[in-house]
């Protein structure tokens, strides 16, 4: 009886560990499927692998990594809002302390397109006036896990 209980407990621990693991989503279709089934999805962005446009000028991207949970999102099918490509959009705003700008609202928006391209909008806003103090747009691609693309998507 004791051995049965030990094997049962080990089996439960194994199942819990397997369920807790994350799974990389390698393209837009996998992302949309995960979101439709209600899975938690997280994006990790390696900004150095992105193209950066700041003040309408292409600039060297910083060697930085950011993350965003896609807990709130919207999906737009082709031409649903006059859009030639389907896309998923998600954004988040948090108050941060920045070394140069002080306390700012850090607004990040992802637009993930059906061709695996990703547009990342990053803005710092004054927390009192909402004036934009920094505005950058990054362009990346969903990573398949075997490339140098910038955007990694994970389902939990």
N, C-alpha and C positions, 0 to 999 in steps of 0.2 A: 504494500500500500504506500509505503514511504517513497519507493522508487517511482511509482506512478505519479505521485504528487510532485516530485522533483522534475520529472520529464514534462508534466503539464505546465509547471511554472516556467521552465526554460522555453517551452513552446510559446507561451504568452509573451515572454520578454522578446523573443525573436520576432513575433508578429508585430509587436509595438515598435520595435526598432525599424522594421521594414516599412511600416506605415509612416514613421517620422522622417524618413529620408526624403530629400528633395530630388526632383527630376528636372533635368534641363529641357526647356522647350526650344526647339531648333528652328522654328519658322512661324510665320503668321498663323497658318492653319492650326498648328498645335496650340498656340496661344489662345486662339478663339475657342477651340474645343475645351480647353481648361477653364476659361472664363465662363463659358455656357454651362458647364457642370458645377459651377460654384466653387472651384478650387481657389486657394490662395495663390496669387502669383506675385513674384517680386522681380524687379528689374535691377541689375547691377550694371553700371555704365563705367567703362574705362575711357575717360575723356581724352586721354592722349591719343587714342585710336580714332577719334572723331575729327571731322572738319569743323572748325570754329569760325563763325561770322559774328563779329562785334563791330558795331557802328558801321555796318555795310561793308566791312573790310575783312577778308580772310586773314586770320591770325593763327599763330601757333597755339595749339590746345595745351592746357596745363596738364601736368602729370598728376592727375587726381582721379579718385574713384568715388562714385556716388551711388546711392540706392534709393529705390522708391517702391513702395507697395502699391499694387494696382487694386486696392480694395474697393475703390469707387472708380467706375469706368463707364464709357459709352462706346458702343459699336455703331458705325454708320456704313451701311451697304453702299455699293456703287450707285452714284447719282441720287442718294437719299437726301443730301443737302447740297446738290450740284457739285458733288465730288467725283472726279474721274476714277479714283481708286478708293476701295474700301479701307477703313482704318478704325483703330481702337484709340481712344483718347483717355488719358488719366492725368490728374494733377494733384499737387499737394503743396500746402503752404505751412511753414513752421518758422517760429521766431528763433533766430540764431544771434550769436555775438561774433561779429567779423572783425579781424584785426585792423582793417583799414576803414570800414564803414560803421563800426559800432554795432548796436542792436538794429537788425533789419529783419523784415519778413522775407524768407527765402522761398520763392515761388518756383516750382519746377513742373513743367508739363511735358508729357510724352505723347507723340502722335506716332503710332506704329502702323505702317501701311501694309497692304496685302502683298507688296513686292519685297517685303522684309526690310525696307528702309525705315529709319526712325529719325524723327525730328525732335530734338530736346530743346525746350525753351527754358532758360534760367534767368530769373530776374530777382534783384534785391529791391525791396520797397521800403520806404520809410514807414515805421509802424504807426506814426501819428498822422502823416499827410497822405500816405500811400503813393507818394511820388516815386517814380522809378529812379534808382541811383545806379543800377547796373543792369544791362540787358544784353544777353548773349544767346545765340542760337547755334546748337551743335547738330551735326548730321552724322549718323552712324548706320550700321547694319546689324541685324540680329546675328549673333554668333551661332554657328553650328557646333561649336566646341572644338573644331579642328582648323581654326583660321585665326586671323588677327582682327576680326570684327569687334566692334566696341560694346555691343549691347547683349548682355546675358540675361535670359529669362528663366526663372525657376518656378516650378509648381511644387507646392508643399502639400 
